[in-house]
Amino acid sequence: MKRNELKFKKNDVVVLEKLPDLFRKLEICGIYHPERILNSKGKIIGTDIEDEDLPYCVCFDNEKEKRYYCYYLPEELLKLATAEKSKKIAELKFKKGDVVSIKLSSNIYTKIKECGIENTNSLYNLLLLDTGVVIEANANNILPYLVWFGKTKKQFYLTEELLEPVFTSNEVSNNKKIKIKYHEPITPLENINGANSDWIDLRCAEPNGIDLKTGEFKLISLGVSMKLPDGYEAHIVPRSSTFKTWGLLQTNPHAVIDNSYCSNTDVWKYPVYATRDTHIDFNDRICQFRIVKKQPTIIFEKVDHLDGKSRGGFGSSGVK
């Protein structure tokens, strides 16, 4: 092989080609931590015309670690950085702010390892149960997504094939924020079953729990005050297990928290009637709520006659 047959020359700035079997080929070159160079540019500091397999010595600038990694590489793994065609972020499946999770597959541990994540099954299992937020999305990177995982409290660069959507940044931006003041150290409120439910559990916030006698009425403190989003009100209903567990009936079959009930002293309470002697512990989940858009302003128009067909009055449809 002659020198002028080499594709690259000394001082060329290169990046790694996005090949389907890139990780395997890097391992053949003795590179066992590819995450150190995947998203970095490298400078060719030497060429060896006599080495047909690994003719290029390339030093990659890892800006995150503030250090260089130098390796001998074959031509097929490299391309000029300046020759890269810029790919629009919109072409990526995910964008900054999207909430994602790890997609299960038969070789999921291998795929996670190829992204440079430390090889511990306990961490892998945590990631599989966690959800993450995309905090960087760069289509020109081999690992295009930097994802922060909340429960694991770690961030990793990941490939697109590893991820599946939970909900998008558009959905996140459409979420409603509620300002909340906690009056007691109850467990912070969250959606039941994560993003899979519209309802949010509320808890008994009576400091020592509460004892109720048969036939007793009580307003149980829920330990929170909230400023609901403009144009919304809150509806409170029992949990499916409330009566079975404590024998409690909600005295207002449909409890409504008005939008204007929003000061520090406007503590949410749960009106109950005890059908038996019972005890509720502090922090027990006793009811649930959701917010609902307030109905528009209604204008009543007085008429002398309604044109609708008669249904026969109240209860006319019978019971069978």
Residue, then its C-alpha position, 0 to 999 in steps of 0.5 A: m500500500k502506498r501512502n497516497e492511497l490512504k484516505f486520511k492524512k496526519n492532522d485530519v480531524v475525524v469522528l467514528e463512522k456509525l456502523p451497525d457492528l461498530f462496538r464489536k469492531l472497536e473491541i477488536c481494536g482493543i477498545y473496551h470503553p467505547e463511550r469514551i470516544l463515541n461522541s468525541k472528535g479525534k485528530i490523526i497524529g500519525t499514519d503507518i503505511e506499513d500497517e494495513d490493518l490499523p494505519y491511523c493513530v487517533c487521539f480523541d478529545n473527551e471534553k467531558e472528562k477533559r482528557y485525550y484517548c489515543y488508539y490505532l484504528p482502521e480506515e473503515l471506522l473513520k470519517l472526516a469530521t468536517a465532512e459530516k452532514s448536519k442532521k436536524i434534531a427534528e429527525l431524531k425520534f426523541k427530543k429534549g424533555d421527552v420522558v423515556s424508559i429502557k426498552l426490554s429485549s433479549n440482549i438488553y444487558t449487552k446493549i446497555k454495556e455497549c453504551g459504557i454503563e458499568n457492568t453490574n446487574s443491580l444497576y441494570n435492573l434499576l434502570l429497567l424499572d426507572t424512567g428518564v428525561v432526555i436532557e440532550a439530543n444530538a443527532n451527530n453523536i453515535l450515542p445521541y441521547l443524554v438521559w437523566f434517570g430520576k430513581t437511579k439518580k444517574q445520567f447516561y449517553l444512550t442509543e435510540e434503539l435502547l429507548e421507548p417513549v413514556f410521554t413527550s415533551n409536548e405532553v410534559s409542557n401541557n401538564k398542569k402545575i399545582k403549587i402545594k403546601y404541606h402542613e404535615p410530613i406525609t408522603p409527597l403526592e404523586n399520580i397513582n401508578g405513575a403516568n398511567s392514572d389521572w387520579i392522585d391519592l390523598r393521605c390522612a394527616e392527623p399527627n397521631g392518626i384518628d379513632l372514630k366511633t360508630g356513627e361519628f362524623k369527622l373532617i379528616s385533615l389531608g395535610v395540604s393546601m394547594k393553588l389549583p391551575d386557573g380554570y380548574e377545580a378539584h374533585i375528591v372521591p373515596r379510594s376503592s378500598t376506603f369503605k372495606t378497610w375502615g368502614l368510612l362513607q364520604t358524606n359529600p358524595h362528590a366533594v369539590i375544592d373550588n379554585s379560590y380555596c388556595s391560601n396557606t390556611d385553606v387545608w384540604k379535609y375529607p368529610v367522613y361518617a364511620t359505620r363502625d369503630t375504626h382507626i386510621d393511621f397517619n399517612d394512610r391513603i384514604c381518598q383520591f382527587r383529580i382536577v377538572k375544568k370548570q364549566p363555562t359561564i352559563i346564561f339562562e334563557k327563559v322560554d314558555h315552551l321546550d320542543g323536546k320529546s317527553r320522556g314521561g317524567f322522573g323514573s319513567s324508564g323503570v328498573k328492569 
